[in-house]
Amino acid sequence: MSELSRQIVRSNPLKSGLKERSLQIGLWSSLCSNMVAEILSYVGADWVLFDMEHAPGDLPVLVTQLQAMNGSASAPVVRPPWNEPVILKQILDAGAHNFIIPFVQDAEEARRAVASVRYPPQGIRGVAAGARGSHYGFEKDYWHNINDLISVIVQVETAEAVGKLDEICEVDGVDCAFIGPNDLAASMGHLMNAGCSEVQTMMAKVPEICAKHGKAAGTLAVNASDAQRYIDLGYSFVGLGSDIGLLKTAALEAVGKVK
């Protein structure tokens, strides 16, 4: 009997889409639930982000979320709590291969993120023989192929970082620069006012800078019209909203209709 009873074929359409700068629409998941992940896997989004920075998720929960996405055309993306090699190594071993790395301020921090998710000689990722990422060691080509299939989306969250976006985008292995509107606004003195003209003017410059280096630009919108405005500016990796926000809106609407 063959050691491997089912064929494992590796590809990463999300990474290919980032390279082509084709439109990829996604959803944010902060409820730390494999059942929510499974529901979102059916709605037709290009990607679903599992947040470990601002949500109370941990590695065992993340594994169940990734398992819930098995067979879905939606790509799972993970945002770790920090740009830290040990954290990223554990998430990789759990089976993730698409990342939004928070608070990348310059090229050196971008290089750190890229190195953390790649095996030597391209990076510093430690080697585990039987982790879930390699299908517990059944996937014999995993260690030789996975470096080319990891996507790194760096989150640019301050005006200072936007000022260094050229050098960040020059880093080999960075696939996309993702602007966090609320964090950018806070860094500019406009806490919880991402819609103000100063913030939006700065955000409008980002896609052109990214495109100059062949990189995609991403951001998070609060609704469909907001998303379309960003798409018209040249953003191609766009989040439409979060499970928390969608649940809150639907619950308020349902109760409001009868009370």
Buried (B, 14 or more C-beta within 10 A) or exposed (E): EEEEEEEEEEEBEBBEBBBEBEEBBBBBBBBBBBEBBBBBBEEEBBBBBBBBBEBEBEEEBBBBBBBBBEEBEBBBBBBBBEBBBEBBBBBBBBBBBBBBBBBBBBBEBBBBBBBBBBBEEBBBBEEBEEBBBBBEBEBEEBBEEBBEBBBBBBBBBBBEBBEBBEEBBEBEBBBBBBBBBBBBBBBBEBEEBBEEEBBBEBBBBBBEBBBEBEBBBBBBBBEEEBBEBBBEBBBBBBBBBBBBBBEEEEEEEEEEEEE
